Amino acid sequence: MRIRQVRPEFWSDETMAALAPAVRLFYIGLWNIADDAGWMEWRVPRIGAVLFPYESVKRRSRDIEAWSLALTEAGRLVIHDCGCAQVPTLSRHQRVTGKQSFTALEAHGKHSSLTGKR
């Protein structure tokens, strides 16, 4: 998990404003899970346990599936067949100081080289 900042323009972004408040909160939570390039392993049970530990497993899985679909349709999340996902704009909006982590991006590169997909 990484500490991320929410920039003021997030609140006036028209694309985000069109999404439900729960989807917006989920999106911010994904920033904490993503590596510094905006990549993460896409494991719904694990994401749910990290971001919504007090919700029932069934509910949080159902919600994450719905919220991720909304973010995908809005162009704010890309879910790859290899089990990785990407927040495509994260690296443009976050300044990372100290040691950077690209573990999920590197894992995606390995998956892609095995399957020939990008």
N, CA, C and O atoms as CSV, one atom per row, in Angstrom:
chain,resi,resn,atom,element,x,y,z
A,1,MET,N,N,0.853,-1.179,0.000
A,1,MET,CA,C,0.000,0.000,0.000
A,1,MET,C,C,0.892,1.233,0.000
A,1,MET,O,O,1.926,1.276,0.667
A,2,ARG,N,N,0.471,2.222,-0.757
A,2,ARG,CA,C,1.202,3.476,-0.852
A,2,ARG,C,C,0.299,4.624,-0.407
A,2,ARG,O,O,-0.921,4.576,-0.560
A,3,ILE,N,N,0.923,5.636,0.138
A,3,ILE,CA,C,0.192,6.867,0.446
A,3,ILE,C,C,0.071,7.647,-0.858
A,3,ILE,O,O,1.067,7.873,-1.545
A,4,ARG,N,N,-1.123,8.049,-1.190
A,4,ARG,CA,C,-1.355,8.822,-2.410
A,4,ARG,C,C,-2.061,10.113,-2.047
A,4,ARG,O,O,-2.656,10.233,-0.977
A,5,GLN,N,N,-1.989,11.065,-2.940
A,5,GLN,CA,C,-2.666,12.331,-2.706
A,5,GLN,C,C,-3.801,12.523,-3.716
A,5,GLN,O,O,-3.709,12.114,-4.874
A,6,VAL,N,N,-4.857,13.150,-3.242
A,6,VAL,CA,C,-5.983,13.480,-4.110
A,6,VAL,C,C,-5.819,14.946,-4.483
A,6,VAL,O,O,-5.884,15.832,-3.631
A,7,ARG,N,N,-5.610,15.179,-5.745
A,7,ARG,CA,C,-5.412,16.543,-6.216
A,7,ARG,C,C,-6.754,17.278,-6.275
A,7,ARG,O,O,-7.787,16.652,-6.513
A,8,PRO,N,N,-6.753,18.575,-6.066
A,8,PRO,CA,C,-8.019,19.328,-6.048
A,8,PRO,C,C,-8.861,19.172,-7.311
A,8,PRO,O,O,-10.089,19.172,-7.235
A,9,GLU,N,N,-8.226,19.042,-8.457
A,9,GLU,CA,C,-8.992,18.935,-9.702
A,9,GLU,C,C,-9.765,17.615,-9.822
A,9,GLU,O,O,-10.644,17.488,-10.673
A,10,PHE,N,N,-9.442,16.646,-8.983
A,10,PHE,CA,C,-10.203,15.392,-8.979
A,10,PHE,C,C,-11.683,15.668,-8.740
A,10,PHE,O,O,-12.540,15.052,-9.373
A,11,TRP,N,N,-11.983,16.581,-7.837
A,11,TRP,CA,C,-13.369,16.839,-7.426
A,11,TRP,C,C,-14.183,17.542,-8.499
A,11,TRP,O,O,-15.412,17.499,-8.465
A,12,SER,N,N,-13.516,18.192,-9.454
A,12,SER,CA,C,-14.260,18.865,-10.516
A,12,SER,C,C,-14.122,18.148,-11.866
A,12,SER,O,O,-14.570,18.671,-12.887
A,13,ASP,N,N,-13.522,16.985,-11.882
A,13,ASP,CA,C,-13.383,16.192,-13.095
A,13,ASP,C,C,-14.764,15.688,-13.529
A,13,ASP,O,O,-15.432,14.976,-12.780
A,14,GLU,N,N,-15.180,16.058,-14.730
A,14,GLU,CA,C,-16.531,15.708,-15.201
A,14,GLU,C,C,-16.731,14.206,-15.361
A,14,GLU,O,O,-17.824,13.695,-15.113
A,15,THR,N,N,-15.693,13.503,-15.770
A,15,THR,CA,C,-15.802,12.049,-15.916
A,15,THR,C,C,-16.066,11.407,-14.567
A,15,THR,O,O,-16.932,10.541,-14.446
A,16,MET,N,N,-15.322,11.830,-13.553
A,16,MET,CA,C,-15.499,11.270,-12.218
A,16,MET,C,C,-16.828,11.713,-11.601
A,16,MET,O,O,-17.471,10.942,-10.888
A,17,ALA,N,N,-17.231,12.928,-11.870
A,17,ALA,CA,C,-18.486,13.442,-11.314
A,17,ALA,C,C,-19.689,12.642,-11.807
A,17,ALA,O,O,-20.713,12.577,-11.128
A,18,ALA,N,N,-19.568,12.040,-12.978
A,18,ALA,CA,C,-20.672,11.251,-13.531
A,18,ALA,C,C,-20.806,9.885,-12.851
A,18,ALA,O,O,-21.803,9.188,-13.042
A,19,LEU,N,N,-19.801,9.506,-12.059
A,19,LEU,CA,C,-19.817,8.205,-11.379
A,19,LEU,C,C,-20.372,8.340,-9.968
A,19,LEU,O,O,-20.309,9.413,-9.369
A,20,ALA,N,N,-20.903,7.270,-9.451
A,20,ALA,CA,C,-21.459,7.264,-8.093
A,20,ALA,C,C,-20.343,7.525,-7.072
A,20,ALA,O,O,-19.191,7.157,-7.306
A,21,PRO,N,N,-20.679,8.153,-5.949
A,21,PRO,CA,C,-19.669,8.421,-4.918
A,21,PRO,C,C,-18.902,7.175,-4.467
A,21,PRO,O,O,-17.702,7.260,-4.206
A,22,ALA,N,N,-19.561,6.035,-4.372
A,22,ALA,CA,C,-18.866,4.805,-3.966
A,22,ALA,C,C,-17.817,4.400,-4.991
A,22,ALA,O,O,-16.758,3.890,-4.627
A,23,VAL,N,N,-18.102,4.622,-6.263
A,23,VAL,CA,C,-17.147,4.299,-7.327
A,23,VAL,C,C,-15.933,5.211,-7.214
A,23,VAL,O,O,-14.799,4.762,-7.376
A,24,ARG,N,N,-16.167,6.480,-6.938
A,24,ARG,CA,C,-15.062,7.433,-6.769
A,24,ARG,C,C,-14.168,7.037,-5.597
A,24,ARG,O,O,-12.943,7.101,-5.699
A,25,LEU,N,N,-14.768,6.636,-4.502
A,25,LEU,CA,C,-13.992,6.211,-3.339
A,25,LEU,C,C,-13.193,4.940,-3.656
A,25,LEU,O,O,-12.029,4.824,-3.271
A,26,PHE,N,N,-13.803,4.013,-4.341
A,26,PHE,CA,C,-13.121,2.794,-4.756
A,26,PHE,C,C,-11.926,3.130,-5.651
A,26,PHE,O,O,-10.854,2.543,-5.504
A,27,TYR,N,N,-12.110,4.061,-6.565
A,27,TYR,CA,C,-11.049,4.482,-7.472
A,27,TYR,C,C,-9.852,5.032,-6.683
A,27,TYR,O,O,-8.706,4.689,-6.972
A,28,ILE,N,N,-10.117,5.867,-5.709
A,28,ILE,CA,C,-9.043,6.402,-4.872
A,28,ILE,C,C,-8.360,5.268,-4.112
A,28,ILE,O,O,-7.138,5.265,-3.968
A,29,GLY,N,N,-9.141,4.308,-3.626
A,29,GLY,CA,C,-8.568,3.159,-2.939
A,29,GLY,C,C,-7.644,2.353,-3.834
A,29,GLY,O,O,-6.625,1.840,-3.371
A,30,LEU,N,N,-7.987,2.236,-5.113
A,30,LEU,CA,C,-7.126,1.509,-6.044
A,30,LEU,C,C,-5.756,2.168,-6.171
A,30,LEU,O,O,-4.757,1.487,-6.401
A,31,TRP,N,N,-5.708,3.478,-6.025
A,31,TRP,CA,C,-4.418,4.176,-6.092
A,31,TRP,C,C,-3.484,3.673,-4.992
A,31,TRP,O,O,-2.276,3.548,-5.198
A,32,ASN,N,N,-4.057,3.387,-3.826
A,32,ASN,CA,C,-3.239,2.899,-2.708
A,32,ASN,C,C,-2.677,1.508,-2.976
A,32,ASN,O,O,-1.588,1.175,-2.509
A,33,ILE,N,N,-3.409,0.705,-3.718
A,33,ILE,CA,C,-2.994,-0.659,-4.006
A,33,ILE,C,C,-2.013,-0.712,-5.168
A,33,ILE,O,O,-1.118,-1.558,-5.187
A,34,ALA,N,N,-2.172,0.183,-6.134
A,34,ALA,CA,C,-1.370,0.159,-7.358
A,34,ALA,C,C,0.094,0.474,-7.078
A,34,ALA,O,O,0.429,1.191,-6.135
A,35,ASP,N,N,0.957,-0.086,-7.928
A,35,ASP,CA,C,2.364,0.282,-7.839
A,35,ASP,C,C,2.525,1.694,-8.415
A,35,ASP,O,O,1.541,2.324,-8.802
A,36,ASP,N,N,3.740,2.177,-8.469
A,36,ASP,CA,C,3.957,3.570,-8.859
A,36,ASP,C,C,3.707,3.847,-10.337
A,36,ASP,O,O,3.636,5.006,-10.744
A,37,ALA,N,N,3.575,2.811,-11.133
A,37,ALA,CA,C,3.220,2.975,-12.539
A,37,ALA,C,C,1.708,2.842,-12.749
A,37,ALA,O,O,1.225,2.975,-13.873
A,38,GLY,N,N,0.961,2.581,-11.671
A,38,GLY,CA,C,-0.490,2.457,-11.761
A,38,GLY,C,C,-0.979,1.038,-11.977
A,38,GLY,O,O,-2.151,0.837,-12.296
A,39,TRP,N,N,-0.113,0.048,-11.811
A,39,TRP,CA,C,-0.459,-1.355,-12.053
A,39,TRP,C,C,-0.689,-2.093,-10.742
A,39,TRP,O,O,-0.112,-1.749,-9.711
A,40,MET,N,N,-1.549,-3.122,-10.796
A,40,MET,CA,C,-1.817,-3.955,-9.626
A,40,MET,C,C,-2.235,-5.337,-10.090
A,40,MET,O,O,-2.646,-5.524,-11.235
A,41,GLU,N,N,-2.126,-6.305,-9.186
A,41,GLU,CA,C,-2.709,-7.616,-9.450
A,41,GLU,C,C,-4.214,-7.463,-9.305
A,41,GLU,O,O,-4.689,-6.862,-8.342
A,42,TRP,N,N,-4.954,-7.995,-10.244
A,42,TRP,CA,C,-6.412,-7.878,-10.186
A,42,TRP,C,C,-6.990,-9.129,-9.539
A,42,TRP,O,O,-7.358,-10.092,-10.212
A,43,ARG,N,N,-7.056,-9.085,-8.227
A,43,ARG,CA,C,-7.640,-10.171,-7.436
A,43,ARG,C,C,-8.741,-9.565,-6.572
A,43,ARG,O,O,-8.482,-8.976,-5.523
A,44,VAL,N,N,-9.959,-9.724,-7.037
A,44,VAL,CA,C,-11.102,-9.090,-6.370
A,44,VAL,C,C,-11.181,-9.449,-4.886
A,44,VAL,O,O,-11.392,-8.547,-4.075
A,45,PRO,N,N,-11.023,-10.718,-4.481
A,45,PRO,CA,C,-11.096,-11.013,-3.041
A,45,PRO,C,C,-10.033,-10.277,-2.219
A,45,PRO,O,O,-10.313,-9.794,-1.122
A,46,ARG,N,N,-8.824,-10.197,-2.754
A,46,ARG,CA,C,-7.753,-9.498,-2.030
A,46,ARG,C,C,-8.001,-7.995,-1.982
A,46,ARG,O,O,-7.804,-7.365,-0.943
A,47,ILE,N,N,-8.428,-7.422,-3.095
A,47,ILE,CA,C,-8.724,-5.990,-3.137
A,47,ILE,C,C,-9.837,-5.669,-2.142
A,47,ILE,O,O,-9.761,-4.681,-1.411
A,48,GLY,N,N,-10.861,-6.505,-2.122
A,48,GLY,CA,C,-11.962,-6.297,-1.187
A,48,GLY,C,C,-11.513,-6.369,0.260
A,48,GLY,O,O,-11.941,-5.566,1.089
A,49,ALA,N,N,-10.653,-7.329,0.565
A,49,ALA,CA,C,-10.171,-7.484,1.940
A,49,ALA,C,C,-9.340,-6.286,2.381
A,49,ALA,O,O,-9.378,-5.893,3.547
A,50,VAL,N,N,-8.596,-5.710,1.455
A,50,VAL,CA,C,-7.746,-4.561,1.790
A,50,VAL,C,C,-8.564,-3.276,1.904
A,50,VAL,O,O,-8.405,-2.517,2.860
A,51,LEU,N,N,-9.439,-3.035,0.929
A,51,LEU,CA,C,-10.158,-1.756,0.890
A,51,LEU,C,C,-11.448,-1.730,1.700
A,51,LEU,O,O,-11.846,-0.677,2.198
A,52,PHE,N,N,-12.099,-2.874,1.834
A,52,PHE,CA,C,-13.396,-2.915,2.512
A,52,PHE,C,C,-13.460,-4.084,3.492
A,52,PHE,O,O,-14.313,-4.959,3.349
A,53,PRO,N,N,-12.573,-4.109,4.481
A,53,PRO,CA,C,-12.496,-5.277,5.373
A,53,PRO,C,C,-13.733,-5.491,6.242
A,53,PRO,O,O,-13.937,-6.590,6.757
A,54,TYR,N,N,-14.551,-4.471,6.413
A,54,TYR,CA,C,-15.706,-4.610,7.291
A,54,TYR,C,C,-16.993,-4.976,6.563
A,54,TYR,O,O,-18.036,-5.157,7.191
A,55,GLU,N,N,-16.920,-5.084,5.247
A,55,GLU,CA,C,-18.077,-5.505,4.458
A,55,GLU,C,C,-18.032,-7.022,4.300
A,55,GLU,O,O,-16.965,-7.627,4.388
A,56,SER,N,N,-19.168,-7.621,4.071
A,56,SER,CA,C,-19.194,-9.067,3.854
A,56,SER,C,C,-18.465,-9.384,2.545
A,56,SER,O,O,-18.428,-8.564,1.628
A,57,VAL,N,N,-17.899,-10.562,2.475
A,57,VAL,CA,C,-17.153,-10.979,1.289
A,57,VAL,C,C,-18.051,-10.931,0.051
A,57,VAL,O,O,-17.641,-10.446,-1.004
A,58,LYS,N,N,-19.252,-11.426,0.187
A,58,LYS,CA,C,-20.186,-11.457,-0.936
A,58,LYS,C,C,-20.511,-10.047,-1.431
A,58,LYS,O,O,-20.514,-9.787,-2.634
A,59,ARG,N,N,-20.781,-9.148,-0.494
A,59,ARG,CA,C,-21.151,-7.788,-0.879
A,59,ARG,C,C,-19.992,-7.052,-1.518
A,59,ARG,O,O,-20.144,-6.411,-2.558
A,60,ARG,N,N,-18.818,-7.149,-0.879
A,60,ARG,CA,C,-17.703,-6.382,-1.441
A,60,ARG,C,C,-17.283,-6.926,-2.806
A,60,ARG,O,O,-16.874,-6.147,-3.666
A,61,SER,N,N,-17.371,-8.223,-3.028
A,61,SER,CA,C,-17.045,-8.779,-4.347
A,61,SER,C,C,-18.036,-8.282,-5.391
A,61,SER,O,O,-17.638,-7.898,-6.491
A,62,ARG,N,N,-19.307,-8.288,-5.058
A,62,ARG,CA,C,-20.337,-7.803,-5.978
A,62,ARG,C,C,-20.127,-6.323,-6.297
A,62,ARG,O,O,-20.210,-5.909,-7.453
A,63,ASP,N,N,-19.853,-5.533,-5.259
A,63,ASP,CA,C,-19.638,-4.100,-5.460
A,63,ASP,C,C,-18.397,-3.832,-6.303
A,63,ASP,O,O,-18.433,-3.002,-7.211
A,64,ILE,N,N,-17.309,-4.522,-6.013
A,64,ILE,CA,C,-16.065,-4.306,-6.758
A,64,ILE,C,C,-16.255,-4.649,-8.233
A,64,ILE,O,O,-15.742,-3.945,-9.103
A,65,GLU,N,N,-16.974,-5.701,-8.514
A,65,GLU,CA,C,-17.242,-6.049,-9.916
A,65,GLU,C,C,-18.012,-4.922,-10.607
A,65,GLU,O,O,-17.672,-4.532,-11.724
A,66,ALA,N,N,-19.035,-4.407,-9.957
A,66,ALA,CA,C,-19.838,-3.323,-10.542
A,66,ALA,C,C,-19.030,-2.035,-10.666
A,66,ALA,O,O,-19.064,-1.373,-11.703
A,67,TRP,N,N,-18.306,-1.682,-9.609
A,67,TRP,CA,C,-17.521,-0.447,-9.637
A,67,TRP,C,C,-16.408,-0.509,-10.666
A,67,TRP,O,O,-16.132,0.482,-11.342
A,68,SER,N,N,-15.762,-1.665,-10.792
A,68,SER,CA,C,-14.677,-1.787,-11.764
A,68,SER,C,C,-15.223,-1.682,-13.189
A,68,SER,O,O,-14.557,-1.127,-14.063
A,69,LEU,N,N,-16.411,-2.199,-13.431
A,69,LEU,CA,C,-17.039,-2.054,-14.739
A,69,LEU,C,C,-17.288,-0.574,-15.048
A,69,LEU,O,O,-17.019,-0.118,-16.160
A,70,ALA,N,N,-17.795,0.168,-14.073
A,70,ALA,CA,C,-18.045,1.602,-14.266
A,70,ALA,C,C,-16.742,2.346,-14.561
A,70,ALA,O,O,-16.705,3.211,-15.436
A,71,LEU,N,N,-15.681,2.016,-13.839
A,71,LEU,CA,C,-14.390,2.672,-14.067
A,71,LEU,C,C,-13.796,2.284,-15.415
A,71,LEU,O,O,-13.169,3.110,-16.078
A,72,THR,N,N,-13.987,1.048,-15.819
A,72,THR,CA,C,-13.506,0.589,-17.122
A,72,THR,C,C,-14.224,1.332,-18.238
A,72,THR,O,O,-13.599,1.800,-19.189
A,73,GLU,N,N,-15.539,1.434,-18.113
A,73,GLU,CA,C,-16.325,2.151,-19.127
A,73,GLU,C,C,-15.954,3.626,-19.187
A,73,GLU,O,O,-16.053,4.245,-20.247
A,74,ALA,N,N,-15.529,4.196,-18.062
A,74,ALA,CA,C,-15.126,5.606,-18.008
A,74,ALA,C,C,-13.683,5.808,-18.471
A,74,ALA,O,O,-13.218,6.943,-18.576
A,75,GLY,N,N,-12.982,4.722,-18.746
A,75,GLY,CA,C,-11.595,4.820,-19.196
A,75,GLY,C,C,-10.592,5.059,-18.081
A,75,GLY,O,O,-9.459,5.463,-18.344
A,76,ARG,N,N,-10.992,4.814,-16.842
A,76,ARG,CA,C,-10.113,5.059,-15.699
A,76,ARG,C,C,-9.480,3.789,-15.142
A,76,ARG,O,O,-8.662,3.858,-14.225
A,77,LEU,N,N,-9.847,2.638,-15.683
A,77,LEU,CA,C,-9.286,1.363,-15.245
A,77,LEU,C,C,-9.236,0.430,-16.447
A,77,LEU,O,O,-10.178,0.358,-17.237
A,78,VAL,N,N,-8.121,-0.282,-16.571
A,78,VAL,CA,C,-7.969,-1.285,-17.629
A,78,VAL,C,C,-7.659,-2.608,-16.931
A,78,VAL,O,O,-6.688,-2.708,-16.180
A,79,ILE,N,N,-8.477,-3.605,-17.179
A,79,ILE,CA,C,-8.265,-4.927,-16.593
A,79,ILE,C,C,-7.788,-5.848,-17.707
A,79,ILE,O,O,-8.467,-6.023,-18.719
A,80,HIS,N,N,-6.622,-6.430,-17.508
A,80,HIS,CA,C,-6.001,-7.293,-18.519
A,80,HIS,C,C,-6.311,-8.757,-18.236
A,80,HIS,O,O,-6.535,-9.140,-17.088
A,81,ASP,N,N,-6.321,-9.559,-19.270
A,81,ASP,CA,C,-6.610,-10.989,-19.161
A,81,ASP,C,C,-5.598,-11.743,-18.309
A,81,ASP,O,O,-5.906,-12.818,-17.794
A,82,CYS,N,N,-4.401,-11.200,-18.154
A,82,CYS,CA,C,-3.336,-11.901,-17.431
A,82,CYS,C,C,-3.499,-11.834,-15.915
A,82,CYS,O,O,-2.731,-12.460,-15.184
A,83,GLY,N,N,-4.490,-11.085,-15.435
A,83,GLY,CA,C,-4.682,-10.966,-13.991
A,83,GLY,C,C,-4.117,-9.683,-13.417
A,83,GLY,O,O,-4.009,-9.539,-12.199
A,84,CYS,N,N,-3.759,-8.752,-14.281
A,84,CYS,CA,C,-3.272,-7.441,-13.848
A,84,CYS,C,C,-4.283,-6.377,-14.253
A,84,CYS,O,O,-5.088,-6.581,-15.162
A,85,ALA,N,N,-4.232,-5.257,-13.576
A,85,ALA,CA,C,-5.071,-4.115,-13.932
A,85,ALA,C,C,-4.210,-2.862,-13.858
A,85,ALA,O,O,-3.164,-2.839,-13.210
A,86,GLN,N,N,-4.675,-1.826,-14.536
A,86,GLN,CA,C,-3.920,-0.591,-14.606
A,86,GLN,C,C,-4.844,0.605,-14.426
A,86,GLN,O,O,-5.925,0.669,-15.011
A,87,VAL,N,N,-4.398,1.548,-13.608
A,87,VAL,CA,C,-5.015,2.869,-13.533
A,87,VAL,C,C,-4.158,3.720,-14.466
A,87,VAL,O,O,-3.084,4.172,-14.068
A,88,PRO,N,N,-4.615,3.949,-15.707
A,88,PRO,CA,C,-3.737,4.515,-16.723
A,88,PRO,C,C,-3.217,5.920,-16.447
A,88,PRO,O,O,-2.164,6.288,-16.967
A,89,THR,N,N,-3.911,6.703,-15.656
A,89,THR,CA,C,-3.474,8.080,-15.428
A,89,THR,C,C,-2.741,8.281,-14.099
A,89,THR,O,O,-2.336,9.400,-13.784
A,90,LEU,N,N,-2.569,7.228,-13.331
A,90,LEU,CA,C,-2.000,7.396,-11.986
A,90,LEU,C,C,-0.612,8.022,-12.001
A,90,LEU,O,O,-0.346,8.942,-11.227
A,91,SER,N,N,0.260,7.552,-12.849
A,91,SER,CA,C,1.638,8.055,-12.824
A,91,SER,C,C,1.732,9.521,-13.230
A,91,SER,O,O,2.708,10.189,-12.889
A,92,ARG,N,N,0.741,10.032,-13.951
A,92,ARG,CA,C,0.741,11.462,-14.314
A,92,ARG,C,C,0.311,12.351,-13.156
A,92,ARG,O,O,0.643,13.536,-13.124
A,93,HIS,N,N,-0.427,11.786,-12.205
A,93,HIS,CA,C,-1.010,12.600,-11.147
A,93,HIS,C,C,-0.375,12.416,-9.775
A,93,HIS,O,O,-0.757,13.093,-8.821
A,94,GLN,N,N,0.574,11.522,-9.670
A,94,GLN,CA,C,1.203,11.267,-8.376
A,94,GLN,C,C,2.702,11.543,-8.463
A,94,GLN,O,O,3.367,11.116,-9.406
A,95,ARG,N,N,3.219,12.253,-7.482
A,95,ARG,CA,C,4.658,12.441,-7.373
A,95,ARG,C,C,5.164,11.472,-6.331
A,95,ARG,O,O,4.775,11.528,-5.165
A,96,VAL,N,N,6.015,10.604,-6.755
A,96,VAL,CA,C,6.543,9.597,-5.842
A,96,VAL,C,C,7.961,9.984,-5.466
A,96,VAL,O,O,8.817,10.198,-6.324
A,97,THR,N,N,8.189,10.069,-4.170
A,97,THR,CA,C,9.539,10.327,-3.696
A,97,THR,C,C,10.031,9.073,-2.990
A,97,THR,O,O,9.234,8.254,-2.533
A,98,GLY,N,N,11.325,8.932,-2.906
A,98,GLY,CA,C,11.873,7.743,-2.277
A,98,GLY,C,C,11.920,6.591,-3.254
A,98,GLY,O,O,11.873,6.785,-4.469
A,99,LYS,N,N,12.015,5.395,-2.715
A,99,LYS,CA,C,12.127,4.202,-3.546
A,99,LYS,C,C,10.816,3.919,-4.262
A,99,LYS,O,O,9.760,3.849,-3.633
A,100,GLN,N,N,10.885,3.758,-5.563
A,100,GLN,CA,C,9.694,3.472,-6.345
A,100,GLN,C,C,9.502,1.969,-6.505
A,100,GLN,O,O,10.457,1.192,-6.487
A,101,SER,N,N,8.235,1.586,-6.662
A,101,SER,CA,C,7.877,0.180,-6.812
A,101,SER,C,C,7.113,-0.018,-8.118
A,101,SER,O,O,6.124,0.666,-8.380
A,102,PHE,N,N,7.582,-0.956,-8.928
A,102,PHE,CA,C,6.920,-1.285,-10.187
A,102,PHE,C,C,6.656,-2.783,-10.277
A,102,PHE,O,O,6.707,-3.356,-11.365
A,103,THR,N,N,6.378,-3.414,-9.158
A,103,THR,CA,C,6.253,-4.865,-9.108
A,103,THR,C,C,5.115,-5.402,-9.967
A,103,THR,O,O,5.293,-6.415,-10.644
A,104,ALA,N,N,3.968,-4.764,-9.960
A,104,ALA,CA,C,2.838,-5.258,-10.755
A,104,ALA,C,C,3.072,-5.015,-12.245
A,104,ALA,O,O,2.715,-5.857,-13.069
A,105,LEU,N,N,3.658,-3.890,-12.594
A,105,LEU,CA,C,3.990,-3.624,-13.994
A,105,LEU,C,C,4.977,-4.674,-14.506
A,105,LEU,O,O,4.828,-5.182,-15.618
A,106,GLU,N,N,5.973,-4.993,-13.700
A,106,GLU,CA,C,6.949,-6.010,-14.090
A,106,GLU,C,C,6.287,-7.386,-14.232
A,106,GLU,O,O,6.621,-8.143,-15.144
A,107,ALA,N,N,5.358,-7.706,-13.341
A,107,ALA,CA,C,4.634,-8.980,-13.441
A,107,ALA,C,C,3.816,-9.020,-14.719
A,107,ALA,O,O,3.754,-10.054,-15.385
A,108,HIS,N,N,3.186,-7.900,-15.070
A,108,HIS,CA,C,2.409,-7.845,-16.304
A,108,HIS,C,C,3.322,-8.066,-17.510
A,108,HIS,O,O,2.949,-8.761,-18.454
A,109,GLY,N,N,4.501,-7.484,-17.477
A,109,GLY,CA,C,5.452,-7.679,-18.570
A,109,GLY,C,C,5.810,-9.144,-18.736
A,109,GLY,O,O,5.935,-9.629,-19.861
A,110,LYS,N,N,5.974,-9.852,-17.631
A,110,LYS,CA,C,6.274,-11.290,-17.700
A,110,LYS,C,C,5.081,-12.064,-18.253
A,110,LYS,O,O,5.245,-12.956,-19.084
A,111,HIS,N,N,3.872,-11.716,-17.786
A,111,HIS,CA,C,2.668,-12.383,-18.296
A,111,HIS,C,C,2.537,-12.158,-19.799
A,111,HIS,O,O,2.259,-13.086,-20.558
A,112,SER,N,N,2.742,-10.916,-20.211
A,112,SER,CA,C,2.576,-10.558,-21.613
A,112,SER,C,C,3.587,-11.250,-22.505
A,112,SER,O,O,3.263,-11.659,-23.620
A,113,SER,N,N,4.815,-11.384,-22.014
A,113,SER,CA,C,5.829,-12.043,-22.835
A,113,SER,C,C,5.532,-13.532,-22.979
A,113,SER,O,O,5.912,-14.144,-23.976
A,114,LEU,N,N,4.862,-14.115,-21.999
A,114,LEU,CA,C,4.510,-15.528,-22.080
A,114,LEU,C,C,3.348,-15.769,-23.042
A,114,LEU,O,O,3.299,-16.798,-23.717
A,115,THR,N,N,2.425,-14.828,-23.101
A,115,THR,CA,C,1.234,-15.006,-23.932
A,115,THR,C,C,1.324,-14.301,-25.262
A,115,THR,O,O,0.529,-14.560,-26.165
A,116,GLY,N,N,2.304,-13.394,-25.389
A,116,GLY,CA,C,2.423,-12.615,-26.620
A,116,GLY,C,C,1.442,-11.456,-26.681
A,116,GLY,O,O,1.324,-10.806,-27.720
A,117,LYS,N,N,0.732,-11.181,-25.582
A,117,LYS,CA,C,-0.250,-10.092,-25.535
A,117,LYS,C,C,0.321,-8.912,-24.781
A,117,LYS,O,O,1.239,-9.072,-23.976
A,118,ARG,N,N,-0.206,-7.743,-25.029
A,118,ARG,CA,C,0.148,-6.526,-24.294
A,118,ARG,C,C,-1.084,-5.907,-23.740
A,118,ARG,O,O,-1.011,-4.868,-23.084
